[in-house]
Every structure is written in C-alpha cells, then in structure tokens.
Amino acid sequence: MSHSPNDTASSPTEPIIQEIDVVPSVVVLGGQSVKVEFHVYLTEPGVVRGRLLEPDGQGADLELEPRDDSDGATDDSAWSAVRVFRPDAPTGRWRLVVELGDEQVEQEFQVRWDRLRVPVRITTNLSSGGIELGDAIEVTGTIEREEKGVWEPFGHQVVSFAYLTFARGDSYTLDQVDADENGHFSALVEPIASGLLWAELELTTEPGPGTRSVAAHITVNDPGVGGEKAYYNGRTFKWPGDGWLRHGVNIHLRADGSDVRREATGRIAIYHSRGSAKPGQGDPGVSARVRGSQDGKGGDTGGGRYSVQTRRPARGRWWRVVYYDADNRRRNPSGWLKDTT
C-alpha cells in the first residue's frame, strides 16, 4: 500500500527553554532602587510564565511579555520582564522560575548590598590540621547580625568557602551554600593542596568587617596512591533545557607499565570553572552538586560509562571529572572540556 506525502504530517517541533538572562547578574543595592531585566529565549515560539522566589522561598508572579522584533512584530520565542528592586530588598540568592508547559527551569542570581549596613559576623568549626588527599572537610557555621546591640541570626545568606594555596598563592572557591532561616550552614569541601581555608559571607561587593571567618591552616598529605591511572573518553554534554546539564563519560583504568585496561566501577565528582575562561594550571574549579546517579554509585551505569546531572552555572562553561576508586581514593582528574551546548 502506497502513501502520499500528505498522509503523514510532520509533527511541529516543541519549544524548549534555551537560555535565561538576568541583567545585572548580581544586583547591588545602595541608596537607590535598581531596575533588573529578565530575558527568556526559546528554541521555537511558545508561551511562558515566570515567578520570582526570594531567598526565604516566598514568591510572586513575574509578568513576562513577548518581545518585539526589529520589524515591530511580536516574537513569541523571546520574552522579557522588568522588576525594580528597592534598597530594602532581601539579600541572598534569588531564583527566577520559568514554566513552559510541563517544563520548569530555574535561574539563580544574587542580591547584595553595596556596603555593610549593620555589623555582621560568621563563625565556623574550622581548625588547623592535616588531611589525606581526597578527604573532604565538613564545615559548619553560623551567620549573625547585630541589631540594637543584640546579635541575632542572619538567615538565607550566601556563604562561599575560599581557599588560598601555599605553593602557588592561588585562591579558589571550593563551594557555595545558602544558610537556613537561623543562619546555619554546612558543606563538604575538598582541598587538593595545602593552604588556608575560610568561609566568606557573600553580602557586599567587597569583603567587609565580619564577613570572613577565621582561616584554618590545612595540610594536604598525598599518600602516593600509585597503581592505576584513570582514562576519560567519550565525554558528552546534553542540555535539554530543563535546568540540568547531563554529563556522560567513559572511564577505564590501567596500571603503570601494563597494556590491560579495566572498566571503572567507583564514583565520580564534577567540577566547573568560575567563568567563561578555561581554568589555569592548579585551579581545581568549583565543585558541582550532582544528581541522577542511576544506581547510587556516583553515576556508574555499567561498562565504565557514567551519567550524572548538575545545575548549569550562570557563567562557568568549562568542566572536568575526577574519579574515585572503590576505596574512595582520588585518581588523576580529566582535562578541562568546554560545554558548547
């Protein structure tokens, strides 16, 4: 039985959210209100809805409107909105939630002060000491602000964990978390060289009094694991537009002096750059929170193939993978690879 070309109609391409821009990417509040622009770009025309979430989770609808193209016609593949942030807007990590049908994507941005308005302090459990290469340090702490001579919790603020290496004098951000409503925070950070570690409150454009914790002197001992080396092949990135970036990689191990390779069965960690530039030598990058480990083994899907998902950072575009064996020993990292999706 023959079919004419009209018997089977081609289904239209469903739009997906391609990009979300917040301008400026960091909102700095001074004595005047600040106008913030939100732009959403789709692969095909569609209808989107927006909602702004404050650092404490409270939300309000954001009226996104289709933009006009150069000919004055409405373009339903590009949407925009403007929100004015008053000087007393909450500081911390805000989220723009965009809905397209059943799809939902978030874009984070920070709101800060131009200078300190009240005394603040940040305290942690950090103390100087030594660790083995590959070990993580659990950091806990509290953020407080002084109001009328009384120290009280300063909740929902952003905390970064900074590290300064002794050998090269390079400084890095190992992780970044949000404090809860009581100002408490915690994180696992992993220095890869000896140096100074401290927590820093991301509250103002420049560090001020009380925004940094006391630094701890960390000595990282390399036990010289030796043995097998990790080989990373077939790395892929997939960005379906749902707010998560898919990472795929094949990992095999080979002992020094041997031609025999075996499939990896341990776990992986993912790191990204802080900006658009490729990280330099010795830069460990920023640890990315991973989800989607299909069998609880850090993304191992069998046959040495790993598949995990991370949030796509606002500016970081370079990624690398670090393999840990079954005994949780860190192996050599992969090279940096740029996500061009």
Buried (B, 14 or more C-beta within 10 A) or exposed (E): EEEEEEEEEEEEEEBBBBBBBBEEEEBBBEEEEBEBEBBBBBBEEBEBBBBBBBBEEEEEEBEBEBBEEEEEEEBBBBBBBEBEBEEEBBBBBBBBBBBBEEBBBBBBBBBBBEEBBEBBBBBBBBEEEEBEBBBBBEBEBBBBBBEEEEEEBBBBBBBBBBBBBBEEEBEBBBBBBBBBEBBEBBBBBBBBBBBBBBBBBBBBEEBBEBBBBEBBBBEBEEEEBEEBBBBBEEBEBEBEBBBBBBBBBBBBBBEEEEEEBEEBBBBBBBBBBBEEEEBEEEBBBBBBEBEEBEEEBBBBBEEBBBBBBBBBBBEBBBBBBBBBBEEEBBBEBBEBBEBEB
